[in-house]
């Protein structure tokens, strides 16, 4: 059953994540076949560890891989991408705070756009473990490949052998720029993790502590600290760059 594993892991009474509309999924799956553009996104997820969720629309769902270090534009760099459970199409626009449970943390819509398969049969490519794609996003563009390192393909994203590699092909969009550092903000809200946290739960900022106590509260204290640390680091870097520019002009 589509999205079964996704729904098993979540309590939608507590999580703001979309449960998924099976009718919408079936309709999109019917309309998008062959080598037609379909949706993709990358969500930057600050949970117990920072990672990037790479998602490709296929057959009415979002095929999903967790990329710990994020995508690289350098063809020489192979990024580990762990295949996880399929997500609903509606998840592609999700940005916000997951207060507790599976995936608790802050989710940023880091990039989105469309993708095209560079193969005629996506299912066959997934089964083979070699899916070549073209991305047309705000930040990620051009030709890429997902290569499975071992094991068999499972549409449910389970099992021990689920490691893939995400690799950029050599083209006009390749380069040595660290895109995660160069373009760290949301394509939806234009903000950072601290902005998303404040929008979702301003009480956290007013009290400077999580709304909940216990284990969840302790975890969010760490996440808030990390969000502030990332913001402070960005501010410090900007300040240094500004001072350097002023000194040079003198």
C-alpha positions as CSV (number, residue, x, y, z in Angstrom):
1,X,0.0,0.0,0.0
2,X,1.4,3.5,-1.0
3,X,2.8,5.5,2.0
4,X,2.1,2.7,4.4
5,X,5.6,3.0,6.0
6,X,5.3,6.8,6.1
7,X,2.0,6.7,8.0
8,X,3.2,4.0,10.4
9,X,5.9,6.3,11.7
10,X,3.8,9.4,12.4
11,X,1.0,10.6,14.6
12,X,-0.8,13.2,12.6
13,X,-2.7,14.5,15.6
14,X,0.7,15.8,16.8
15,X,2.7,16.2,13.6
16,X,2.0,19.1,11.2
17,X,3.2,16.9,8.3
18,X,0.6,16.1,5.6
19,X,-1.0,12.6,5.8
20,X,-1.3,12.4,2.0
21,X,-4.3,12.3,-0.3
22,X,-4.5,8.9,-2.1
23,X,-6.8,10.4,-4.8
24,X,-4.4,13.2,-5.6
25,X,-1.5,10.6,-5.7
26,X,-3.5,8.4,-8.1
27,X,-4.4,11.3,-10.4
28,X,-0.9,12.6,-10.6
29,X,0.5,9.1,-11.2
30,X,-2.0,8.7,-14.1
31,X,-1.1,12.0,-15.7
32,X,2.7,11.9,-15.4
33,X,4.2,9.0,-17.3
34,X,7.3,8.6,-19.4
35,X,9.8,11.4,-19.8
36,X,7.6,14.2,-18.6
37,X,8.6,16.9,-16.1
38,X,7.6,16.1,-12.5
39,X,8.2,17.7,-9.1
40,X,11.3,17.4,-7.0
41,X,12.5,19.1,-3.8
42,X,15.2,19.1,-1.2
43,X,14.3,19.7,2.4
44,X,17.0,20.8,4.9
45,X,16.2,19.0,8.1
46,X,17.6,20.1,11.5
47,X,16.8,17.2,13.8
48,X,19.2,15.3,16.0
49,X,21.6,15.7,13.1
50,X,21.5,18.1,10.2
51,X,20.7,16.4,6.8
52,X,19.1,17.1,3.5
53,X,16.1,15.1,2.2
54,X,16.2,14.6,-1.6
55,X,12.8,13.9,-3.0
56,X,11.7,12.9,-6.6
57,X,8.1,12.6,-7.7
58,X,7.3,9.2,-9.2
59,X,4.2,7.2,-9.5
60,X,2.1,9.5,-7.3
61,X,4.6,9.7,-4.4
62,X,7.9,11.3,-3.5
63,X,10.8,8.9,-3.6
64,X,13.1,10.0,-0.8
65,X,16.8,9.8,0.1
66,X,18.5,11.3,3.2
67,X,21.7,13.0,2.2
68,X,23.8,13.7,5.3
69,X,26.1,16.3,3.8
70,X,23.8,17.7,1.2
71,X,24.1,17.8,-2.6
72,X,27.5,18.7,-4.2
73,X,28.0,20.4,-7.5
74,X,31.4,18.9,-7.9
75,X,31.3,15.7,-10.1
76,X,34.3,14.3,-8.2
77,X,32.3,14.3,-4.9
78,X,30.0,11.4,-4.3
79,X,27.4,12.1,-1.6
80,X,25.9,9.3,0.4
81,X,22.1,9.1,0.0
82,X,20.2,6.7,2.2
83,X,16.9,5.6,0.7
84,X,14.0,6.1,3.1
85,X,10.3,5.6,2.9
86,X,8.2,7.3,0.2
87,X,6.5,10.6,1.2
88,X,3.2,12.1,-0.1
89,X,3.3,14.7,-2.9
90,X,1.9,17.3,-0.5
91,X,5.1,17.0,1.6
92,X,7.0,18.7,-1.2
93,X,5.8,22.2,0.0
94,X,6.1,21.4,3.7
95,X,8.2,23.7,5.9
96,X,7.9,24.0,9.6
97,X,8.5,22.5,13.0
98,X,7.8,18.8,13.9
99,X,7.3,19.1,17.6
100,X,7.8,15.5,18.7
101,X,8.0,11.9,17.5
102,X,9.7,10.6,14.3
103,X,11.8,13.3,12.6
104,X,11.2,15.9,15.3
105,X,13.0,19.1,14.5
106,X,12.8,22.0,12.0
107,X,12.2,21.4,8.2
108,X,13.3,24.0,5.6
109,X,12.2,23.9,1.9
110,X,15.8,24.4,0.7
111,X,15.2,23.8,-3.0
112,X,12.4,22.8,-5.4
113,X,11.6,22.6,-9.1
114,X,11.1,19.9,-11.7
115,X,13.1,16.9,-12.8
116,X,13.2,14.8,-16.0
117,X,14.3,11.2,-16.2
118,X,17.2,10.7,-18.7
119,X,15.9,7.1,-19.1
120,X,12.8,5.7,-20.7
121,X,11.8,3.4,-17.8
122,X,12.3,4.9,-14.3
123,X,11.2,1.7,-12.6
124,X,13.7,-0.3,-14.5
125,X,16.4,2.2,-13.6
126,X,15.5,2.1,-9.9
127,X,15.6,-1.7,-9.9
128,X,19.0,-1.6,-11.6
129,X,20.2,1.0,-9.2
130,X,21.3,3.6,-11.8
131,X,18.9,6.5,-12.2
132,X,20.1,9.4,-14.4
133,X,18.1,12.6,-14.0
134,X,18.0,16.3,-15.0
135,X,17.1,18.8,-12.3
136,X,15.7,22.3,-12.9
137,X,15.5,23.9,-9.4
138,X,16.4,27.2,-7.9
139,X,19.7,25.9,-6.7
140,X,20.2,22.5,-8.3
141,X,20.3,22.2,-12.1
142,X,21.6,20.0,-14.8
143,X,22.4,16.3,-15.0
144,X,22.8,14.0,-12.0
145,X,22.8,10.3,-11.2
146,X,21.6,8.2,-8.2
147,X,23.6,5.0,-8.0
148,X,22.8,2.2,-5.5
149,X,25.9,0.9,-3.8
150,X,24.5,-2.5,-2.9
151,X,21.3,-4.5,-2.3
152,X,18.0,-4.7,-4.1
153,X,15.5,-1.9,-4.8
154,X,12.6,-1.6,-2.3
155,X,9.9,0.9,-3.1
156,X,9.2,1.1,0.7
157,X,12.7,2.3,1.5
158,X,13.3,-0.4,4.1
159,X,16.0,-3.0,4.7
160,X,19.7,-2.7,5.6
161,X,21.0,-2.4,2.0
162,X,19.6,1.0,1.1
163,X,22.7,3.2,0.5
164,X,23.0,5.1,-2.7
165,X,25.3,7.8,-4.0
166,X,24.1,11.2,-5.4
167,X,26.6,12.5,-8.0
168,X,26.6,15.6,-10.2
169,X,27.5,15.0,-13.9
170,X,30.0,17.3,-15.7
171,X,28.0,20.1,-17.4
172,X,27.5,23.8,-17.3
173,X,26.0,23.6,-13.9
174,X,28.8,21.7,-12.3
175,X,31.5,23.5,-10.2
176,X,33.5,23.6,-7.0
177,X,31.1,26.0,-5.2
178,X,29.7,24.6,-2.0
179,X,26.0,25.2,-2.8
180,X,24.9,24.4,0.8
181,X,27.1,27.2,2.1
182,X,26.6,29.6,-0.8
183,X,22.7,29.3,-0.7
184,X,21.7,28.2,2.8
185,X,18.2,29.8,3.1
186,X,14.7,28.6,2.3
187,X,13.3,29.0,-1.2
188,X,9.8,29.3,0.4
189,X,10.2,31.7,3.3
190,X,13.6,33.1,2.4
191,X,14.6,32.5,6.0
192,X,16.8,30.3,8.1
193,X,16.0,27.7,10.7
194,X,15.7,30.4,13.4
195,X,13.1,32.3,11.3
196,X,11.1,29.1,10.7
197,X,11.1,28.3,14.4
198,X,10.0,31.7,15.3
199,X,7.2,31.8,12.8
200,X,5.9,28.4,13.9
201,X,6.1,28.8,17.6
202,X,7.0,32.4,18.8
203,X,6.4,31.3,22.4
204,X,9.7,29.4,22.2
205,X,11.5,32.7,21.6
206,X,9.6,34.6,24.3
207,X,10.5,32.1,26.9
208,X,13.8,31.1,25.3
209,X,13.0,27.5,26.1
210,X,10.9,24.7,24.5
211,X,7.1,24.7,25.1
212,X,7.4,21.1,26.4
213,X,9.5,19.7,29.1
214,X,11.2,16.3,29.5
215,X,13.0,14.5,26.7
216,X,11.3,16.5,23.9
217,X,12.1,19.7,25.7
218,X,15.8,18.8,26.1
219,X,16.0,17.8,22.4
220,X,14.5,21.1,21.3
221,X,16.9,23.1,23.5
222,X,19.7,21.5,21.5
223,X,17.9,22.3,18.2
224,X,17.3,25.9,19.2
225,X,20.9,26.3,20.3
226,X,22.0,24.8,16.9
227,X,19.7,27.1,15.0
228,X,21.0,30.1,16.8
229,X,24.6,29.0,16.4
230,X,24.1,28.6,12.6
231,X,22.5,32.1,12.5
232,X,25.3,33.6,14.6
233,X,27.9,32.0,12.4
234,X,26.3,33.4,9.3
235,X,26.1,36.9,10.9
236,X,29.7,36.8,12.0
237,X,30.8,35.8,8.5
238,X,28.8,38.6,7.0
239,X,30.2,41.2,9.5
240,X,33.7,40.1,8.8
241,X,33.1,40.4,5.0
242,X,31.6,43.9,5.4
243,X,34.6,45.1,7.6
244,X,37.0,43.7,5.0
245,X,35.2,45.5,2.2
246,X,35.3,48.8,4.1
247,X,39.0,48.4,5.0
248,X,39.8,47.7,1.3
249,X,37.9,50.8,0.1
250,X,39.8,53.0,2.5
